[in-house]
């Protein structure tokens, strides 16, 4: 494991991983294209922000990015949360 920082980030690879994960939700009919665009944007911003702050040791950047994309897509599927 090695420290991951913003100077070692492959932006194209991050975009590829996010698109692959989000694309699988679209292919299964779980996300509309506008929702997929929102998820891609949200995850990209979150990932870049995390890397800018320094996220420490990672075994796999791809796995980390994929998990963030899955979580964001799942949040959309759950719908808005109302706080009583």
mmCIF file as gemmi writes it, N, C-alpha and C atoms, coordinates in Angstrom:
data_model
loop_
_atom_site.group_PDB
_atom_site.id
_atom_site.type_symbol
_atom_site.label_atom_id
_atom_site.label_alt_id
_atom_site.label_comp_id
_atom_site.label_asym_id
_atom_site.label_entity_id
_atom_site.label_seq_id
_atom_site.pdbx_PDB_ins_code
_atom_site.Cartn_x
_atom_site.Cartn_y
_atom_site.Cartn_z
_atom_site.occupancy
_atom_site.B_iso_or_equiv
_atom_site.pdbx_formal_charge
_atom_site.auth_seq_id
_atom_site.auth_asym_id
_atom_site.pdbx_PDB_model_num
ATOM 1 N N . UNK Axp A 1 ? 0.836 -1.178 0 1 0 ? 1 A 1
ATOM 2 C CA . UNK Axp A 1 ? 0 0 0 1 0 ? 1 A 1
ATOM 3 C C . UNK Axp A 1 ? 0.877 1.235 0 1 0 ? 1 A 1
ATOM 4 N N . UNK Axp A 2 ? 0.439 2.225 -0.733 1 0 ? 2 A 1
ATOM 5 C CA . UNK Axp A 2 ? 1.212 3.455 -0.776 1 0 ? 2 A 1
ATOM 6 C C . UNK Axp A 2 ? 0.288 4.652 -0.613 1 0 ? 2 A 1
ATOM 7 N N . UNK Axp A 3 ? 0.863 5.727 -0.172 1 0 ? 3 A 1
ATOM 8 C CA . UNK Axp A 3 ? 0.083 6.945 0.03 1 0 ? 3 A 1
ATOM 9 C C . UNK Axp A 3 ? -0.368 7.479 -1.318 1 0 ? 3 A 1
ATOM 10 N N . UNK Axp A 4 ? -1.64 7.823 -1.398 1 0 ? 4 A 1
ATOM 11 C CA . UNK Axp A 4 ? -2.202 8.361 -2.627 1 0 ? 4 A 1
ATOM 12 C C . UNK Axp A 4 ? -2.457 9.839 -2.431 1 0 ? 4 A 1
ATOM 13 N N . UNK Axp A 5 ? -1.92 10.66 -3.324 1 0 ? 5 A 1
ATOM 14 C CA . UNK Axp A 5 ? -2.171 12.092 -3.233 1 0 ? 5 A 1
ATOM 15 C C . UNK Axp A 5 ? -2.573 12.622 -4.603 1 0 ? 5 A 1
ATOM 16 N N . UNK Axp A 6 ? -2.933 13.886 -4.643 1 0 ? 6 A 1
ATOM 17 C CA . UNK Axp A 6 ? -3.482 14.474 -5.868 1 0 ? 6 A 1
ATOM 18 C C . UNK Axp A 6 ? -2.476 14.508 -7.017 1 0 ? 6 A 1
ATOM 19 N N . UNK Axp A 7 ? -1.19 14.414 -6.733 1 0 ? 7 A 1
ATOM 20 C CA . UNK Axp A 7 ? -0.2 14.475 -7.812 1 0 ? 7 A 1
ATOM 21 C C . UNK Axp A 7 ? -0.076 13.147 -8.55 1 0 ? 7 A 1
ATOM 22 N N . UNK Axp A 8 ? -0.623 12.069 -7.983 1 0 ? 8 A 1
ATOM 23 C CA . UNK Axp A 8 ? -0.506 10.756 -8.613 1 0 ? 8 A 1
ATOM 24 C C . UNK Axp A 8 ? -1.829 10.263 -9.2 1 0 ? 8 A 1
ATOM 25 N N . UNK Axp A 9 ? -2.811 11.125 -9.287 1 0 ? 9 A 1
ATOM 26 C CA . UNK Axp A 9 ? -4.139 10.717 -9.73 1 0 ? 9 A 1
ATOM 27 C C . UNK Axp A 9 ? -4.236 10.743 -11.247 1 0 ? 9 A 1
ATOM 28 N N . UNK Axp A 10 ? -4.743 9.662 -11.806 1 0 ? 10 A 1
ATOM 29 C CA . UNK Axp A 10 ? -4.99 9.546 -13.241 1 0 ? 10 A 1
ATOM 30 C C . UNK Axp A 10 ? -6.471 9.879 -13.474 1 0 ? 10 A 1
ATOM 31 N N . UNK Axp A 11 ? -6.728 11.111 -13.866 1 0 ? 11 A 1
ATOM 32 C CA . UNK Axp A 11 ? -8.106 11.594 -14.023 1 0 ? 11 A 1
ATOM 33 C C . UNK Axp A 11 ? -8.883 10.796 -15.057 1 0 ? 11 A 1
ATOM 34 N N . UNK Axp A 12 ? -8.229 10.406 -16.122 1 0 ? 12 A 1
ATOM 35 C CA . UNK Axp A 12 ? -8.905 9.619 -17.161 1 0 ? 12 A 1
ATOM 36 C C . UNK Axp A 12 ? -9.318 8.258 -16.606 1 0 ? 12 A 1
ATOM 37 N N . UNK Axp A 13 ? -8.462 7.659 -15.798 1 0 ? 13 A 1
ATOM 38 C CA . UNK Axp A 13 ? -8.78 6.363 -15.201 1 0 ? 13 A 1
ATOM 39 C C . UNK Axp A 13 ? -9.955 6.485 -14.242 1 0 ? 13 A 1
ATOM 40 N N . UNK Axp A 14 ? -9.977 7.542 -13.444 1 0 ? 14 A 1
ATOM 41 C CA . UNK Axp A 14 ? -11.091 7.776 -12.525 1 0 ? 14 A 1
ATOM 42 C C . UNK Axp A 14 ? -12.392 7.897 -13.308 1 0 ? 14 A 1
ATOM 43 N N . UNK Axp A 15 ? -12.377 8.684 -14.368 1 0 ? 15 A 1
ATOM 44 C CA . UNK Axp A 15 ? -13.576 8.863 -15.195 1 0 ? 15 A 1
ATOM 45 C C . UNK Axp A 15 ? -14.028 7.544 -15.807 1 0 ? 15 A 1
ATOM 46 N N . UNK Axp A 16 ? -13.065 6.723 -16.225 1 0 ? 16 A 1
ATOM 47 C CA . UNK Axp A 16 ? -13.378 5.421 -16.817 1 0 ? 16 A 1
ATOM 48 C C . UNK Axp A 16 ? -14.061 4.502 -15.808 1 0 ? 16 A 1
ATOM 49 N N . UNK Axp A 17 ? -13.542 4.448 -14.591 1 0 ? 17 A 1
ATOM 50 C CA . UNK Axp A 17 ? -14.122 3.596 -13.552 1 0 ? 17 A 1
ATOM 51 C C . UNK Axp A 17 ? -15.53 4.072 -13.208 1 0 ? 17 A 1
ATOM 52 N N . UNK Axp A 18 ? -15.695 5.368 -13.035 1 0 ? 18 A 1
ATOM 53 C CA . UNK Axp A 18 ? -17.01 5.921 -12.716 1 0 ? 18 A 1
ATOM 54 C C . UNK Axp A 18 ? -18.001 5.608 -13.834 1 0 ? 18 A 1
ATOM 55 N N . UNK Axp A 19 ? -17.602 5.822 -15.072 1 0 ? 19 A 1
ATOM 56 C CA . UNK Axp A 19 ? -18.498 5.56 -16.206 1 0 ? 19 A 1
ATOM 57 C C . UNK Axp A 19 ? -18.883 4.09 -16.303 1 0 ? 19 A 1
ATOM 58 N N . UNK Axp A 20 ? -17.936 3.214 -16.032 1 0 ? 20 A 1
ATOM 59 C CA . UNK Axp A 20 ? -18.221 1.769 -16.087 1 0 ? 20 A 1
ATOM 60 C C . UNK Axp A 20 ? -19.261 1.391 -15.031 1 0 ? 20 A 1
ATOM 61 N N . UNK Axp A 21 ? -19.069 1.876 -13.816 1 0 ? 21 A 1
ATOM 62 C CA . UNK Axp A 21 ? -19.992 1.542 -12.73 1 0 ? 21 A 1
ATOM 63 C C . UNK Axp A 21 ? -21.374 2.149 -12.99 1 0 ? 21 A 1
ATOM 64 N N . UNK Axp A 22 ? -21.398 3.423 -13.306 1 0 ? 22 A 1
ATOM 65 C CA . UNK Axp A 22 ? -22.682 4.094 -13.535 1 0 ? 22 A 1
ATOM 66 C C . UNK Axp A 22 ? -23.369 3.506 -14.768 1 0 ? 22 A 1
ATOM 67 N N . UNK Axp A 23 ? -22.59 3.176 -15.782 1 0 ? 23 A 1
ATOM 68 C CA . UNK Axp A 23 ? -23.146 2.566 -16.984 1 0 ? 23 A 1
ATOM 69 C C . UNK Axp A 23 ? -23.857 1.253 -16.696 1 0 ? 23 A 1
ATOM 70 N N . UNK Axp A 24 ? -23.356 0.502 -15.73 1 0 ? 24 A 1
ATOM 71 C CA . UNK Axp A 24 ? -24.017 -0.762 -15.387 1 0 ? 24 A 1
ATOM 72 C C . UNK Axp A 24 ? -25.387 -0.515 -14.758 1 0 ? 24 A 1
ATOM 73 N N . UNK Axp A 25 ? -25.53 0.564 -14.001 1 0 ? 25 A 1
ATOM 74 C CA . UNK Axp A 25 ? -26.836 0.918 -13.44 1 0 ? 25 A 1
ATOM 75 C C . UNK Axp A 25 ? -27.796 1.359 -14.55 1 0 ? 25 A 1
ATOM 76 N N . UNK Axp A 26 ? -27.275 2.09 -15.526 1 0 ? 26 A 1
ATOM 77 C CA . UNK Axp A 26 ? -28.1 2.534 -16.657 1 0 ? 26 A 1
ATOM 78 C C . UNK Axp A 26 ? -28.522 1.332 -17.5 1 0 ? 26 A 1
ATOM 79 N N . UNK Axp A 27 ? -27.596 0.437 -17.765 1 0 ? 27 A 1
ATOM 80 C CA . UNK Axp A 27 ? -27.878 -0.741 -18.597 1 0 ? 27 A 1
ATOM 81 C C . UNK Axp A 27 ? -28.966 -1.62 -17.98 1 0 ? 27 A 1
ATOM 82 N N . UNK Axp A 28 ? -29.014 -1.668 -16.656 1 0 ? 28 A 1
ATOM 83 C CA . UNK Axp A 28 ? -30.047 -2.465 -15.976 1 0 ? 28 A 1
ATOM 84 C C . UNK Axp A 28 ? -31.353 -1.707 -15.82 1 0 ? 28 A 1
ATOM 85 N N . UNK Axp A 29 ? -31.38 -0.456 -16.305 1 0 ? 29 A 1
ATOM 86 C CA . UNK Axp A 29 ? -32.595 0.35 -16.213 1 0 ? 29 A 1
ATOM 87 C C . UNK Axp A 29 ? -32.848 0.924 -14.836 1 0 ? 29 A 1
ATOM 88 N N . UNK Axp A 30 ? -31.819 0.967 -14.009 1 0 ? 30 A 1
ATOM 89 C CA . UNK Axp A 30 ? -31.977 1.471 -12.652 1 0 ? 30 A 1
ATOM 90 C C . UNK Axp A 30 ? -31.786 2.977 -12.555 1 0 ? 30 A 1
ATOM 91 N N . UNK Axp A 31 ? -31.032 3.548 -13.485 1 0 ? 31 A 1
ATOM 92 C CA . UNK Axp A 31 ? -30.814 5.003 -13.508 1 0 ? 31 A 1
ATOM 93 C C . UNK Axp A 31 ? -31.148 5.535 -14.888 1 0 ? 31 A 1
ATOM 94 N N . UNK Axp A 32 ? -31.784 6.699 -14.906 1 0 ? 32 A 1
ATOM 95 C CA . UNK Axp A 32 ? -31.99 7.412 -16.169 1 0 ? 32 A 1
ATOM 96 C C . UNK Axp A 32 ? -30.683 8.121 -16.529 1 0 ? 32 A 1
ATOM 97 N N . UNK Axp A 33 ? -30.583 8.556 -17.761 1 0 ? 33 A 1
ATOM 98 C CA . UNK Axp A 33 ? -29.334 9.193 -18.196 1 0 ? 33 A 1
ATOM 99 C C . UNK Axp A 33 ? -29.061 10.489 -17.433 1 0 ? 33 A 1
ATOM 100 N N . UNK Axp A 34 ? -30.102 11.252 -17.099 1 0 ? 34 A 1
ATOM 101 C CA . UNK Axp A 34 ? -29.88 12.488 -16.344 1 0 ? 34 A 1
ATOM 102 C C . UNK Axp A 34 ? -29.411 12.181 -14.923 1 0 ? 34 A 1
ATOM 103 N N . UNK Axp A 35 ? -29.935 11.123 -14.331 1 0 ? 35 A 1
ATOM 104 C CA . UNK Axp A 35 ? -29.477 10.712 -13.005 1 0 ? 35 A 1
ATOM 105 C C . UNK Axp A 35 ? -28.029 10.224 -13.071 1 0 ? 35 A 1
ATOM 106 N N . UNK Axp A 36 ? -27.71 9.484 -14.135 1 0 ? 36 A 1
ATOM 107 C CA . UNK Axp A 36 ? -26.342 8.987 -14.31 1 0 ? 36 A 1
ATOM 108 C C . UNK Axp A 36 ? -25.354 10.145 -14.427 1 0 ? 36 A 1
ATOM 109 N N . UNK Axp A 37 ? -25.731 11.176 -15.17 1 0 ? 37 A 1
ATOM 110 C CA . UNK Axp A 37 ? -24.866 12.357 -15.29 1 0 ? 37 A 1
ATOM 111 C C . UNK Axp A 37 ? -24.627 13.004 -13.929 1 0 ? 37 A 1
ATOM 112 N N . UNK Axp A 38 ? -25.693 13.099 -13.131 1 0 ? 38 A 1
ATOM 113 C CA . UNK Axp A 38 ? -25.561 13.682 -11.792 1 0 ? 38 A 1
ATOM 114 C C . UNK Axp A 38 ? -24.638 12.843 -10.917 1 0 ? 38 A 1
ATOM 115 N N . UNK Axp A 39 ? -24.781 11.526 -10.994 1 0 ? 39 A 1
ATOM 116 C CA . UNK Axp A 39 ? -23.932 10.638 -10.192 1 0 ? 39 A 1
ATOM 117 C C . UNK Axp A 39 ? -22.479 10.778 -10.628 1 0 ? 39 A 1
ATOM 118 N N . UNK Axp A 40 ? -22.237 10.797 -11.943 1 0 ? 40 A 1
ATOM 119 C CA . UNK Axp A 40 ? -20.854 10.956 -12.429 1 0 ? 40 A 1
ATOM 120 C C . UNK Axp A 40 ? -20.231 12.241 -11.896 1 0 ? 40 A 1
ATOM 121 N N . UNK Axp A 41 ? -20.971 13.33 -11.98 1 0 ? 41 A 1
ATOM 122 C CA . UNK Axp A 41 ? -20.452 14.623 -11.514 1 0 ? 41 A 1
ATOM 123 C C . UNK Axp A 41 ? -20.19 14.611 -10.016 1 0 ? 41 A 1
ATOM 124 N N . UNK Axp A 42 ? -21.148 14.086 -9.272 1 0 ? 42 A 1
ATOM 125 C CA . UNK Axp A 42 ? -21.015 14.044 -7.819 1 0 ? 42 A 1
ATOM 126 C C . UNK Axp A 42 ? -19.814 13.216 -7.4 1 0 ? 42 A 1
ATOM 127 N N . UNK Axp A 43 ? -19.678 12.036 -7.983 1 0 ? 43 A 1
ATOM 128 C CA . UNK Axp A 43 ? -18.573 11.153 -7.602 1 0 ? 43 A 1
ATOM 129 C C . UNK Axp A 43 ? -17.232 11.761 -8.003 1 0 ? 43 A 1
ATOM 130 N N . UNK Axp A 44 ? -17.164 12.334 -9.181 1 0 ? 44 A 1
ATOM 131 C CA . UNK Axp A 44 ? -15.916 12.967 -9.619 1 0 ? 44 A 1
ATOM 132 C C . UNK Axp A 44 ? -15.487 14.04 -8.635 1 0 ? 44 A 1
ATOM 133 N N . UNK Axp A 45 ? -16.416 14.902 -8.247 1 0 ? 45 A 1
ATOM 134 C CA . UNK Axp A 45 ? -16.079 15.964 -7.295 1 0 ? 45 A 1
ATOM 135 C C . UNK Axp A 45 ? -15.659 15.394 -5.943 1 0 ? 45 A 1
ATOM 136 N N . UNK Axp A 46 ? -16.392 14.39 -5.468 1 0 ? 46 A 1
ATOM 137 C CA . UNK Axp A 46 ? -16.056 13.781 -4.172 1 0 ? 46 A 1
ATOM 138 C C . UNK Axp A 46 ? -14.671 13.134 -4.194 1 0 ? 46 A 1
ATOM 139 N N . UNK Axp A 47 ? -14.388 12.4 -5.256 1 0 ? 47 A 1
ATOM 140 C CA . UNK Axp A 47 ? -13.102 11.713 -5.356 1 0 ? 47 A 1
ATOM 141 C C . UNK Axp A 47 ? -11.96 12.722 -5.41 1 0 ? 47 A 1
ATOM 142 N N . UNK Axp A 48 ? -12.102 13.721 -6.263 1 0 ? 48 A 1
ATOM 143 C CA . UNK Axp A 48 ? -11.032 14.713 -6.376 1 0 ? 48 A 1
ATOM 144 C C . UNK Axp A 48 ? -10.836 15.478 -5.073 1 0 ? 48 A 1
ATOM 145 N N . UNK Axp A 49 ? -11.926 15.783 -4.39 1 0 ? 49 A 1
ATOM 146 C CA . UNK Axp A 49 ? -11.827 16.47 -3.104 1 0 ? 49 A 1
ATOM 147 C C . UNK Axp A 49 ? -11.103 15.589 -2.08 1 0 ? 49 A 1
ATOM 148 N N . UNK Axp A 50 ? -11.462 14.308 -2.049 1 0 ? 50 A 1
ATOM 149 C CA . UNK Axp A 50 ? -10.807 13.389 -1.125 1 0 ? 50 A 1
ATOM 150 C C . UNK Axp A 50 ? -9.317 13.27 -1.406 1 0 ? 50 A 1
ATOM 151 N N . UNK Axp A 51 ? -8.951 13.155 -2.677 1 0 ? 51 A 1
ATOM 152 C CA . UNK Axp A 51 ? -7.538 13.042 -3.031 1 0 ? 51 A 1
ATOM 153 C C . UNK Axp A 51 ? -6.79 14.33 -2.727 1 0 ? 51 A 1
ATOM 154 N N . UNK Axp A 52 ? -7.453 15.451 -2.907 1 0 ? 52 A 1
ATOM 155 C CA . UNK Axp A 52 ? -6.824 16.74 -2.601 1 0 ? 52 A 1
ATOM 156 C C . UNK Axp A 52 ? -6.501 16.834 -1.108 1 0 ? 52 A 1
ATOM 157 N N . UNK Axp A 53 ? -7.408 16.317 -0.284 1 0 ? 53 A 1
ATOM 158 C CA . UNK Axp A 53 ? -7.204 16.338 1.166 1 0 ? 53 A 1
ATOM 159 C C . UNK Axp A 53 ? -6.207 15.277 1.615 1 0 ? 53 A 1
ATOM 160 N N . UNK Axp A 54 ? -5.978 14.291 0.764 1 0 ? 54 A 1
ATOM 161 C CA . UNK Axp A 54 ? -5.091 13.184 1.117 1 0 ? 54 A 1
ATOM 162 C C . UNK Axp A 54 ? -5.869 12.091 1.815 1 0 ? 54 A 1
ATOM 163 N N . UNK Axp A 55 ? -5.994 10.956 1.175 1 0 ? 55 A 1
ATOM 164 C CA . UNK Axp A 55 ? -6.816 9.894 1.735 1 0 ? 55 A 1
ATOM 165 C C . UNK Axp A 55 ? -6.004 8.773 2.351 1 0 ? 55 A 1
ATOM 166 N N . UNK Axp A 56 ? -4.711 8.91 2.36 1 0 ? 56 A 1
ATOM 167 C CA . UNK Axp A 56 ? -3.894 7.896 3.018 1 0 ? 56 A 1
ATOM 168 C C . UNK Axp A 56 ? -3.599 6.708 2.127 1 0 ? 56 A 1
ATOM 169 N N . UNK Axp A 57 ? -3.472 5.565 2.752 1 0 ? 57 A 1
ATOM 170 C CA . UNK Axp A 57 ? -3.102 4.348 2.045 1 0 ? 57 A 1
ATOM 171 C C . UNK Axp A 57 ? -4.32 3.682 1.415 1 0 ? 57 A 1
ATOM 172 N N . UNK Axp A 58 ? -4.164 3.315 0.168 1 0 ? 58 A 1
ATOM 173 C CA . UNK Axp A 58 ? -5.213 2.58 -0.554 1 0 ? 58 A 1
ATOM 174 C C . UNK Axp A 58 ? -4.59 1.361 -1.202 1 0 ? 58 A 1
ATOM 175 N N . UNK Axp A 59 ? -5.293 0.277 -1.185 1 0 ? 59 A 1
ATOM 176 C CA . UNK Axp A 59 ? -4.837 -0.897 -1.924 1 0 ? 59 A 1
ATOM 177 C C . UNK Axp A 59 ? -5.116 -0.71 -3.405 1 0 ? 59 A 1
ATOM 178 N N . UNK Axp A 60 ? -6.274 -0.1 -3.713 1 0 ? 60 A 1
ATOM 179 C CA . UNK Axp A 60 ? -6.66 0.073 -5.103 1 0 ? 60 A 1
ATOM 180 C C . UNK Axp A 60 ? -7.49 1.339 -5.267 1 0 ? 60 A 1
ATOM 181 N N . UNK Axp A 61 ? -6.981 2.272 -6.035 1 0 ? 61 A 1
ATOM 182 C CA . UNK Axp A 61 ? -7.737 3.489 -6.327 1 0 ? 61 A 1
ATOM 183 C C . UNK Axp A 61 ? -8.997 3.125 -7.1 1 0 ? 61 A 1
ATOM 184 N N . UNK Axp A 62 ? -8.889 2.185 -8.036 1 0 ? 62 A 1
ATOM 185 C CA . UNK Axp A 62 ? -10.061 1.766 -8.813 1 0 ? 62 A 1
ATOM 186 C C . UNK Axp A 62 ? -11.174 1.255 -7.906 1 0 ? 62 A 1
ATOM 187 N N . UNK Axp A 63 ? -10.836 0.423 -6.944 1 0 ? 63 A 1
ATOM 188 C CA . UNK Axp A 63 ? -11.844 -0.108 -6.026 1 0 ? 63 A 1
ATOM 189 C C . UNK Axp A 63 ? -12.48 0.993 -5.196 1 0 ? 63 A 1
ATOM 190 N N . UNK Axp A 64 ? -11.661 1.932 -4.752 1 0 ? 64 A 1
ATOM 191 C CA . UNK Axp A 64 ? -12.164 3.053 -3.949 1 0 ? 64 A 1
ATOM 192 C C . UNK Axp A 64 ? -13.148 3.896 -4.763 1 0 ? 64 A 1
ATOM 193 N N . UNK Axp A 65 ? -12.765 4.215 -5.991 1 0 ? 65 A 1
ATOM 194 C CA . UNK Axp A 65 ? -13.616 5.029 -6.857 1 0 ? 65 A 1
ATOM 195 C C . UNK Axp A 65 ? -14.89 4.264 -7.206 1 0 ? 65 A 1
ATOM 196 N N . UNK Axp A 66 ? -14.769 2.985 -7.511 1 0 ? 66 A 1
ATOM 197 C CA . UNK Axp A 66 ? -15.944 2.177 -7.844 1 0 ? 66 A 1
ATOM 198 C C . UNK Axp A 66 ? -16.914 2.128 -6.67 1 0 ? 66 A 1
ATOM 199 N N . UNK Axp A 67 ? -16.408 1.951 -5.467 1 0 ? 67 A 1
ATOM 200 C CA . UNK Axp A 67 ? -17.283 1.904 -4.285 1 0 ? 67 A 1
ATOM 201 C C . UNK Axp A 67 ? -17.997 3.235 -4.091 1 0 ? 67 A 1
ATOM 202 N N . UNK Axp A 68 ? -17.295 4.344 -4.3 1 0 ? 68 A 1
ATOM 203 C CA . UNK Axp A 68 ? -17.943 5.655 -4.187 1 0 ? 68 A 1
ATOM 204 C C . UNK Axp A 68 ? -19.039 5.803 -5.233 1 0 ? 68 A 1
ATOM 205 N N . UNK Axp A 69 ? -18.803 5.326 -6.436 1 0 ? 69 A 1
ATOM 206 C CA . UNK Axp A 69 ? -19.809 5.411 -7.498 1 0 ? 69 A 1
ATOM 207 C C . UNK Axp A 69 ? -21.02 4.538 -7.18 1 0 ? 69 A 1
ATOM 208 N N . UNK Axp A 70 ? -20.778 3.337 -6.683 1 0 ? 70 A 1
ATOM 209 C CA . UNK Axp A 70 ? -21.886 2.456 -6.3 1 0 ? 70 A 1
ATOM 210 C C . UNK Axp A 70 ? -22.712 3.096 -5.188 1 0 ? 70 A 1
ATOM 211 N N . UNK Axp A 71 ? -22.04 3.643 -4.203 1 0 ? 71 A 1
ATOM 212 C CA . UNK Axp A 71 ? -22.754 4.286 -3.095 1 0 ? 71 A 1
ATOM 213 C C . UNK Axp A 71 ? -23.593 5.469 -3.572 1 0 ? 71 A 1
ATOM 214 N N . UNK Axp A 72 ? -23.04 6.286 -4.455 1 0 ? 72 A 1
ATOM 215 C CA . UNK Axp A 72 ? -23.776 7.452 -4.957 1 0 ? 72 A 1
ATOM 216 C C . UNK Axp A 72 ? -24.975 7.019 -5.792 1 0 ? 72 A 1
ATOM 217 N N . UNK Axp A 73 ? -24.805 6 -6.631 1 0 ? 73 A 1
ATOM 218 C CA . UNK Axp A 73 ? -25.916 5.508 -7.445 1 0 ? 73 A 1
ATOM 219 C C . UNK Axp A 73 ? -27.005 4.915 -6.558 1 0 ? 73 A 1
ATOM 220 N N . UNK Axp A 74 ? -26.605 4.195 -5.532 1 0 ? 74 A 1
ATOM 221 C CA . UNK Axp A 74 ? -27.571 3.615 -4.601 1 0 ? 74 A 1
ATOM 222 C C . UNK Axp A 74 ? -28.334 4.697 -3.859 1 0 ? 74 A 1
ATOM 223 N N . UNK Axp A 75 ? -27.656 5.786 -3.51 1 0 ? 75 A 1
ATOM 224 C CA . UNK Axp A 75 ? -28.331 6.911 -2.86 1 0 ? 75 A 1
ATOM 225 C C . UNK Axp A 75 ? -29.441 7.468 -3.762 1 0 ? 75 A 1
ATOM 226 N N . UNK Axp A 76 ? -29.173 7.563 -5.054 1 0 ? 76 A 1
ATOM 227 C CA . UNK Axp A 76 ? -30.181 8.05 -6.006 1 0 ? 76 A 1
ATOM 228 C C . UNK Axp A 76 ? -31.355 7.077 -6.057 1 0 ? 76 A 1
ATOM 229 N N . UNK Axp A 77 ? -31.062 5.78 -6.082 1 0 ? 77 A 1
ATOM 230 C CA . UNK Axp A 77 ? -32.121 4.777 -6.126 1 0 ? 77 A 1
ATOM 231 C C . UNK Axp A 77 ? -33.019 4.831 -4.892 1 0 ? 77 A 1
ATOM 232 N N . UNK Axp A 78 ? -32.442 5.144 -3.77 1 0 ? 78 A 1
ATOM 233 C CA . UNK Axp A 78 ? -33.234 5.239 -2.522 1 0 ? 78 A 1
ATOM 234 C C . UNK Axp A 78 ? -34.159 6.439 -2.538 1 0 ? 78 A 1
ATOM 235 N N . UNK Axp A 79 ? -33.826 7.447 -3.299 1 0 ? 79 A 1
ATOM 236 C CA . UNK Axp A 79 ? -34.647 8.652 -3.371 1 0 ? 79 A 1
ATOM 237 C C . UNK Axp A 79 ? -34.316 9.636 -2.274 1 0 ? 79 A 1
ATOM 238 N N . UNK Axp A 80 ? -35.021 10.746 -2.296 1 0 ? 80 A 1
ATOM 239 C CA . UNK Axp A 80 ? -34.755 11.797 -1.309 1 0 ? 80 A 1
ATOM 240 C C . UNK Axp A 80 ? -35.081 11.323 0.102 1 0 ? 80 A 1
ATOM 241 N N . UNK Axp A 81 ? -34.301 11.793 1.022 1 0 ? 81 A 1
ATOM 242 C CA . UNK Axp A 81 ? -34.505 11.45 2.435 1 0 ? 81 A 1
ATOM 243 C C . UNK Axp A 81 ? -35.185 12.627 3.108 1 0 ? 81 A 1
ATOM 244 N N . UNK Axp A 82 ? -36.321 12.335 3.74 1 0 ? 82 A 1
ATOM 245 C CA . UNK Axp A 82 ? -36.989 13.402 4.479 1 0 ? 82 A 1
ATOM 246 C C . UNK Axp A 82 ? -36.688 13.24 5.963 1 0 ? 82 A 1
ATOM 247 N N . UNK Axp A 83 ? -36.317 14.323 6.57 1 0 ? 83 A 1
ATOM 248 C CA . UNK Axp A 83 ? -35.984 14.308 7.994 1 0 ? 83 A 1
ATOM 249 C C . UNK Axp A 83 ? -37.205 14.809 8.756 1 0 ? 83 A 1
ATOM 250 N N . UNK Axp A 84 ? -37.698 13.976 9.671 1 0 ? 84 A 1
ATOM 251 C CA . UNK Axp A 84 ? -38.921 14.361 10.406 1 0 ? 84 A 1
ATOM 252 C C . UNK Axp A 84 ? -38.706 15.55 11.315 1 0 ? 84 A 1
